[in-house]
Amino acid sequence: MTLNPFRLYRRWRRLERQAIEEAQHLRRRHGAEALAHAEQQLARPDVTSWGRLVLRRAIRLLRSTA
């Protein structure tokens, strides 16, 4: 299997973009409790592996701006 660097880069950019959007959505909807709600969502069993990656990045963004 050959790794395609362009595909990896596009996937990374998509992950970053979705994490930023998720963090902004959580801030708008929950305000100061956004970090707590993101951690609750991460604990749910029905979150996909991609969703977990997005939420982990969003939590990192929320922690860095808090």
C-alpha positions in Angstrom: 0.0 0.0 0.0 1.4 3.3 -1.0 0.8 6.4 1.1 -0.4 9.4 -0.9 0.9 12.6 0.8 -1.7 14.8 -0.9 -4.5 12.6 0.4 -3.1 12.6 3.9 -2.8 16.4 3.8 -6.4 16.8 2.6 -7.6 14.5 5.3 -5.6 16.5 8.0 -7.0 19.8 6.6 -10.5 18.4 6.7 -10.0 17.3 10.3 -8.8 20.7 11.3 -11.6 22.5 9.6 -14.3 20.3 11.1 -12.7 20.6 14.6 -12.7 24.4 14.3 -16.4 24.4 13.2 -17.3 22.0 16.0 -15.5 24.2 18.6 -17.3 27.3 17.3 -20.7 25.5 17.3 -20.1 24.4 20.9 -19.1 27.9 22.0 -22.2 29.4 20.4 -24.6 26.8 21.8 -23.2 26.3 25.3 -21.1 29.3 26.0 -18.8 28.8 29.0 -19.8 25.1 29.4 -18.7 24.2 25.9 -15.7 22.2 27.1 -17.8 20.2 29.5 -20.3 19.4 26.7 -17.6 18.4 24.3 -16.2 16.0 26.9 -19.6 14.5 27.5 -20.1 14.0 23.8 -16.7 12.3 23.6 -17.8 9.8 26.3 -20.9 8.7 24.3 -20.6 5.2 22.9 -22.3 6.0 19.5 -19.6 8.5 18.3 -17.7 7.3 15.3 -13.9 7.1 15.2 -13.8 10.2 12.9 -16.1 12.0 15.3 -13.8 11.2 18.2 -10.9 12.6 16.3 -12.8 15.8 15.6 -14.0 16.1 19.2 -10.5 15.6 20.6 -9.2 18.4 18.3 -12.1 20.6 19.3 -11.5 20.0 23.0 -7.8 20.9 22.4 -9.0 24.1 20.7 -11.5 24.9 23.5 -8.8 24.4 26.2 -6.3 26.6 24.4 -8.8 29.5 24.1 -10.2 29.1 27.6 
